[in-house]
């Protein structure tokens, strides 16, 4: 576009080359000189553009590259100077760089561009923060052109071309001259646009680099979050009198919302052998009750992981009060209700306590997938379930207590819905029926909680297929009653 109308070209400069009088030189010598001059001009342009390309590849600092742009634009067009104007994210236009000889034309152009920028900035402040829609961009640049024409002297020829990034005008590159005989040939206009395109590439590359660095920082933060979350889950199953435990949590993303835990109901009765191995011993009281918990935060990723962490801390503190499972869930719901309501997320939770002395499992359910119990004596499977709402859904939710007597060989699996929601390449879900069938077969043909756990994960993996990826976290805990001897 042109910020000022072009001057018509005098007859003696049709293509921007000074006219050579025929009376001074023979036609042949004049033609040879003209060809040599054109070759020199061509080599000069090629050298300048080559230098510009080298700078684009070499400079790591965008500002250093932008300093060259007005100079390059002026040299490839044989004008007095050039100027680079950029549009900032807040809708303000700023004179980024200018290169010109220290003369009146240069001072006039600088003042015109700066005054136009200040005027547009003042208008932007009155309107508030500008959303850079295409219509608003058009208005901004139209207003800027109007202001430049108002401040610029009539004896200065100015040519401007847009700097386009993803079809959005992000700036202008100007070249100017006060030579009234100067002609804006199509070749010179193309050269200015070429420099402007290189500028757009440099700005776009710099923005991509910034976004890449942000992504790298975010990835690192996610790695730290995943590492912290992994450390919050039990590093290995505790040794509990009369039962054998196995557990695995397989997250869909680096940070998941599934939760399982093993919590001693009385820390005073336990003397830890060491923090790293997570083993406990009590010579006098070997029948310490333990809580086995599994839960699922609605959603995935970092928000779900943060809520899972909050749930873990609050539940572990609540267990020490030695209330019944239903009362523990009621207290947990009341404490977490306000935070969960604000986040628009909820938690399903199945809480159980196993007493090694009586082999009794007491439990209460907050809308989680009911665990399955395999009774070895009858070779039958039943659900362990009670009525109860999601944690965080209602402040005054009530929960129910239930108990069941376990015998040697009885096996329980706690699982999250990611296990049954797994789909194969045809879109069919694994669902509860397949899980029950696989669980029953495993209990009839395998011994040991870890073997059963590995078999169930293997069955789910075969159903899903090697090329498919589960979109939800999968968690499984297996509890099997062993001989008390």
C-alpha positions in Angstrom: 0.0 0.0 0.0 1.1 3.6 -0.4 1.0 6.0 2.5 1.4 8.8 0.0 0.6 9.0 -3.8 3.4 8.1 -6.1 4.9 10.9 -8.2 4.7 10.4 -11.9 8.0 9.4 -13.6 9.8 11.8 -15.8 10.4 10.6 -19.4 14.1 10.2 -18.9 13.8 7.6 -16.1 11.3 5.0 -17.3 12.9 2.2 -15.4 14.8 4.0 -12.6 18.0 4.2 -14.6 19.4 7.7 -15.5 19.1 8.6 -19.1 22.3 8.5 -21.2 22.4 11.1 -23.9 23.0 9.5 -27.3 25.2 12.5 -28.4 27.8 11.8 -25.7 28.4 8.1 -26.5 28.0 5.8 -29.3 24.9 3.4 -29.1 27.1 0.4 -28.6 29.2 1.9 -25.8 26.1 3.3 -24.2 24.4 -0.2 -24.3 27.5 -1.9 -22.9 27.6 0.6 -20.0 23.9 0.1 -19.4 24.3 -3.7 -19.3 27.3 -3.5 -17.0 25.4 -1.2 -14.7 22.5 -3.5 -14.6 24.8 -6.4 -13.8 26.4 -4.5 -10.9 23.0 -3.6 -9.6 21.9 -7.2 -9.8 24.9 -8.5 -8.0 24.5 -5.8 -5.4 20.9 -6.9 -4.7 21.9 -10.5 -4.6 24.6 -9.8 -2.1 22.2 -7.8 0.1 19.5 -10.4 0.1 22.1 -13.1 0.7 23.3 -11.1 3.7 19.7 -10.8 4.9 19.2 -14.6 4.6 22.4 -15.2 6.5 21.3 -12.9 9.3 17.9 -14.7 9.5 19.7 -18.0 10.0 22.4 -16.7 12.3 20.9 -14.2 14.7 19.3 -15.6 17.9 18.2 -12.1 19.0 15.2 -10.8 17.1 16.1 -7.2 17.9 19.5 -7.5 16.3 17.8 -8.8 13.1 15.2 -6.1 13.1 17.9 -3.4 13.2 19.1 -4.5 9.7 15.7 -4.5 8.1 15.3 -0.7 7.3 18.9 -0.6 6.1 18.4 -3.6 3.8 15.2 -2.2 2.4 16.8 1.2 1.7 19.8 -0.3 0.0 18.0 -2.7 -2.3 15.8 0.2 -3.5 18.4 2.9 -3.6 16.4 5.2 -1.3 17.5 7.5 1.5 16.2 5.3 4.3 13.6 2.9 5.6 11.5 2.4 8.7 10.0 -0.6 10.5 6.7 -0.1 12.4 5.2 -3.0 14.4 1.8 -3.6 16.0 2.0 -4.7 19.6 -0.4 -7.2 21.2 -2.2 -4.4 23.1 -3.2 -2.7 19.8 -0.5 0.0 19.9 1.7 0.8 17.0 5.4 1.5 17.6 8.2 2.7 15.5 10.6 -0.2 16.0 13.6 0.7 13.8 14.5 3.5 11.4 17.6 4.0 9.1 18.2 7.1 7.2 20.7 9.9 6.6 20.7 12.7 9.2 18.8 15.2 7.0 15.5 17.0 7.0 13.6 14.3 5.2 14.7 11.7 7.8 13.7 13.9 10.7 10.4 14.7 9.1 9.6 11.0 8.6 10.7 10.0 12.1 8.4 12.7 13.6 5.5 11.7 11.4 5.7 8.0 12.3 6.2 8.7 16.0 3.4 11.2 16.2 1.1 8.9 14.3 2.0 6.1 16.7 1.3 8.2 19.7 -2.0 9.2 18.3 -3.1 5.6 17.8 -1.8 4.7 21.2 -3.9 7.4 22.8 -7.0 6.2 20.9 -6.3 2.7 22.1 -6.1 3.8 25.7 -9.5 5.4 25.4 -11.1 2.4 23.9 -9.5 0.0 26.4 -7.7 -3.2 25.5 -8.2 -4.0 21.8 -9.1 -7.4 20.7 -7.2 -7.8 17.4 -9.9 -8.9 15.1 -9.5 -8.4 11.4 -11.9 -5.5 11.4 -10.1 -3.8 14.3 -6.8 -4.3 12.6 -8.0 -2.7 9.4 -9.2 0.3 11.4 -5.9 0.6 13.3 -3.9 0.6 10.1 -6.3 3.0 8.3 -6.1 5.4 11.1 -2.3 5.1 11.2 -2.1 5.9 7.4 -4.3 8.9 7.9 -2.1 10.2 10.7 1.1 9.7 8.8 -0.3 11.5 5.8 -1.3 14.4 8.1 2.2 14.8 9.5 4.3 14.0 6.5 5.6 16.7 4.1 4.3 16.6 0.5 7.8 16.5 -0.9 8.6 13.0 0.6 7.7 9.9 -1.4 6.8 7.0 0.9 6.2 3.4 -0.1 5.0 0.9 2.5 4.2 -2.8 2.4 2.6 -5.0 5.1 4.3 -7.5 7.3 1.9 -10.5 7.3 2.1 -13.3 9.8 -0.6 -16.0 9.2 -2.5 -13.5 7.0 -2.6 -11.0 9.9 -1.0 -7.6 9.3 1.5 -7.2 12.2 3.5 -4.3 10.9 4.7 -2.1 8.0 8.0 -1.7 6.3 8.5 1.7 4.7 11.1 3.1 2.3 11.2 6.8 1.4 13.0 9.4 -0.6 12.8 13.1 -1.2 14.1 12.7 -4.8 11.2 13.9 -7.0 12.5 12.0 -10.0 12.6 8.7 -8.1 10.4 6.0 -9.6 8.8 3.1 -7.6 9.3 0.5 -10.3 7.6 -3.0 -9.8 11.0 -4.5 -9.2 11.7 -2.2 -6.4 8.3 -2.8 -4.9 8.9 -6.6 -5.1 12.2 -6.2 -3.3 10.6 -4.3 -0.4 8.0 -7.0 -0.1 10.7 -9.6 -0.1 12.5 -7.9 2.8 9.1 -7.6 4.6 8.5 -11.3 4.1 11.8 -12.1 5.6 10.9 -9.9 8.6 7.7 -11.8 9.0 9.6 -15.1 9.0 12.0 -13.8 11.7 9.1 -12.5 13.9 7.2 -15.8 13.5 10.3 -17.9 14.3 10.9 -15.8 17.4 7.3 -16.3 18.6 7.5 -20.0 18.0 10.8 -20.2 20.0 9.1 -18.4 22.9 6.1 -20.8 22.7 8.5 -23.7 22.6 10.3 -22.5 25.7 7.0 -22.1 27.5 6.0 -25.6 26.5 9.3 -27.0 27.7 8.8 -25.3 31.0 5.3 -26.7 31.2 6.5 -30.1 30.3 9.1 -29.9 33.1 6.5 -28.8 35.6 4.3 -31.7 34.5 7.2 -34.1 35.0 7.7 -32.7 38.5 4.0 -33.0 39.2 3.9 -36.6 37.9 7.0 -37.4 40.0 5.4 -35.9 43.1 2.1 -37.7 42.5 3.9 -41.0 42.0 5.7 -40.6 45.3 2.4 -39.9 47.0 1.0 -43.3 45.9 2.3 -46.3 47.9 5.6 -47.3 46.6 4.9 -50.9 47.5 2.1 -52.7 49.3 2.5 -53.1 53.1 2.8 -56.4 54.8 -0.5 -57.0 56.6 -1.2 -60.0 58.8 -3.3 -62.6 57.0 -3.7 -60.9 53.5 -1.6 -60.3 50.4 -1.9 -57.1 48.4 -1.0 -56.0 44.9 -1.7 -52.6 43.2 -1.0 -50.7 40.0 -2.0 -47.3 38.7 -1.6 -46.7 35.0 -2.3 -43.0 34.1 -3.6 -41.8 30.8 -1.5 -38.7 31.0 1.6 -37.8 33.0 -0.6 -36.6 35.9 -3.7 -38.6 36.7 -6.8 -38.4 38.9 -6.9 -42.0 40.2 -6.0 -42.7 43.8 -5.4 -45.7 46.0 -3.9 -45.9 49.4 -3.1 -48.2 52.3 -3.4 -46.4 55.7 -2.7 -47.9 59.1 -5.6 -47.0 61.4 -3.3 -46.5 64.4 0.2 -45.2 63.8 1.1 -45.4 67.4 1.0 -49.2 67.3 3.5 -49.3 64.4 7.2 -48.9 64.5 8.6 -48.2 61.0 11.7 -50.1 60.0 12.6 -47.4 57.5 10.9 -44.8 55.3 12.3 -46.1 52.0 11.1 -49.7 52.2 7.6 -48.8 53.6 7.6 -51.9 55.8 6.2 -52.1 59.3 6.7 -54.4 62.2 5.1 -54.7 65.7 6.3 -57.5 67.9 3.5 -57.2 70.4 0.5 -56.3 68.2 0.5 -57.9 64.8 -3.2 -57.4 64.2 -3.3 -53.7 63.4 -6.3 -52.8 61.2 -5.5 -51.2 57.8 -7.6 -49.1 55.5 -7.7 -49.9 51.8 -8.9 -47.0 49.7 -9.5 -46.4 46.0 -10.9 -43.2 44.4 -11.2 -41.4 41.1 -11.4 -37.6 40.5 -13.6 -36.7 37.6 -11.4 -35.5 34.9 -7.7 -36.0 34.0 -4.5 -34.1 34.0 -3.1 -31.5 36.5 -6.4 -30.3 38.0 -7.5 -33.9 38.8 -4.0 -34.7 40.2 -4.2 -31.7 42.6 -7.6 -32.7 43.9 -6.3 -36.3 44.3 -3.4 -35.0 46.4 -5.8 -32.9 48.5 -8.1 -35.9 49.0 -5.2 -38.1 50.1 -4.0 -35.7 52.8 -7.5 -35.0 54.2 -8.4 -38.7 54.3 -5.2 -39.8 56.0 -5.8 -37.2 58.7 -9.5 -38.3 59.1 -8.6 -42.0 59.4 -6.7 -41.2 62.7 -9.9 -40.2 64.3 -11.0 -43.9 64.3 -14.5 -43.3 63.1 -16.5 -45.8 61.1 -16.1 -45.8 57.3 -19.4 -44.0 56.7 -18.6 -41.3 59.3 -15.1 -40.8 57.7 -16.7 -40.3 54.3 -19.2 -37.8 55.8 -16.4 -35.8 57.4 -14.3 -35.9 54.3 -17.2 -34.7 52.1 -18.0 -31.7 54.4 -14.3 -30.6 54.5 -13.8 -30.9 50.7 -17.3 -29.7 49.6 -16.4 -26.0 49.2 -13.2 -26.6 47.3 -14.8 -29.2 45.0 -17.8 -27.0 44.3 -15.6 -24.1 43.2 -13.6 -26.4 40.9 -16.7 -28.1 39.4 -15.2 -31.5 40.1 -16.2 -34.4 42.2 -14.6 -37.5 43.7 -15.8 -41.1 43.9 -14.3 -43.0 46.8 -14.5 -46.5 48.2 -13.2 -46.7 51.8 -12.7 -50.0 53.6 -11.0 -51.2 56.8 -9.6 -54.7 57.2 -9.2 -56.2 60.7 -6.7 -59.0 60.6 -7.8 -60.3 64.0 -11.4 -61.0 62.9 -10.9 -61.1 59.1 -13.7 -58.6 58.9 -13.9 -56.0 56.1 -15.9 -52.8 57.0 -16.6 -50.5 54.1 -18.6 -47.6 52.8 -19.0 -46.3 49.2 -19.2 -42.8 47.8 -20.5 -43.6 44.4 -17.4 -45.5 43.3 -17.3 -48.6 41.2 -18.2 -51.4 43.7 -15.3 -53.8 44.3 -15.9 -57.5 43.4 -15.4 -60.2 46.0 -14.5 -63.8 44.9 -15.6 -66.2 47.6 -13.4 -69.2 47.5 -15.9 -71.5 49.3 -18.7 -71.0 46.8 -16.8 -69.9 43.7 -19.1 -67.0 43.4 -18.7 -63.2 42.9 -20.6 -60.5 44.7 -20.4 -56.7 44.7 -19.4 -54.7 47.8 -21.6 -51.6 47.7 -23.5 -49.2 49.9 -25.6 -46.1 49.1 -23.7 -42.8 49.0 -23.3 -39.7 46.9 -20.1 -38.3 45.2 -17.7 -36.5 47.4 -18.3 -32.8 46.8 -21.8 -33.1 45.3 -23.9 -32.2 48.4 -22.6 -30.8 51.7 -24.8 -32.9 53.9 -24.5 -36.3 52.1 -25.0 -39.4 54.3 -23.2 -42.7 53.8 -23.9 -46.2 54.9 -21.7 -48.8 56.7 -21.4 -52.4 55.8 -19.3 -55.4 56.9 -18.4 -58.8 55.4 -16.6 -61.8 56.9 -13.7 -63.0 54.8 -12.3 -66.5 54.7 -9.1 -68.0 53.5 -8.8 -67.7 49.7 -11.3 -64.9 49.3 -10.1 -62.3 46.9 -11.3 -58.7 46.3 -10.5 -56.4 43.4 -10.8 -52.6 43.8 -10.8 -50.8 40.4 -11.6 -47.5 38.7 -13.9 -47.0 35.7 -10.9 -46.6 33.4 -10.5 -50.3 33.6 -14.0 -51.1 32.4 -14.3 -48.2 29.9 -11.4 -49.4 27.8 -12.5 -49.7 24.2 -11.1 -51.9 21.4 -10.6 -50.9 17.7 -14.4 -51.6 17.1 -15.5 -49.2 19.8 -16.7 -52.0 22.2 -16.0 -51.5 25.9 -14.4 -54.0 28.2 -17.3 -53.4 30.7 -18.0 -55.2 34.0 -19.1 -58.5 32.5 -15.7 -59.1 30.9 -13.9 -58.0 34.1 -16.0 -60.4 36.2 -15.4 -63.2 33.8 -11.6 -62.6 33.7 -11.5 -62.1 37.5 -13.4 -65.4 38.1 -11.0 -67.3 35.7 -8.0 -65.8 37.4 -9.2 -66.8 40.9 -9.9 -70.4 39.8 -6.6 -70.9 38.0 -4.1 -68.6 39.8 -2.8 -68.1 43.3 -1.4 -64.8 44.6 -2.7 -61.2 44.3 0.2 -60.1 42.1 -0.4 -62.9 39.6 -4.1 -62.1 39.5 -3.4 -58.4 39.0 -1.0 -59.1 36.1 -3.5 -61.4 34.5 -6.3 -58.8 34.6 -4.1 -56.1 33.1 -2.9 -58.5 30.4 -6.6 -59.3 29.5 -7.4 -55.6 29.3 -4.4 -54.9 27.1 -5.3 -57.7 24.7 -8.8 -56.5 24.5 -7.7 -52.9 23.8 -5.1 -53.8 21.2 -1.5 -52.7 20.9 -2.3 -49.7 18.7 -5.1 -48.3 20.9 -4.5 -45.9 23.8 -6.7 -45.8 26.8 -8.1 -42.3 27.4 -8.6 -42.7 31.1 -6.5 -43.7 34.1 -6.6 -47.4 35.1 -6.1 -48.5 38.7 -6.5 -51.9 40.2 -5.9 -53.2 43.8 -6.1 -56.9 44.6 -6.6 -58.1 48.2 -6.4 -61.9 48.8 -6.9 -63.5 52.2 -4.1 -66.0 53.1 -3.6 -68.4 55.9 -3.1 -66.8 59.3 -0.4 -69.3 60.2 
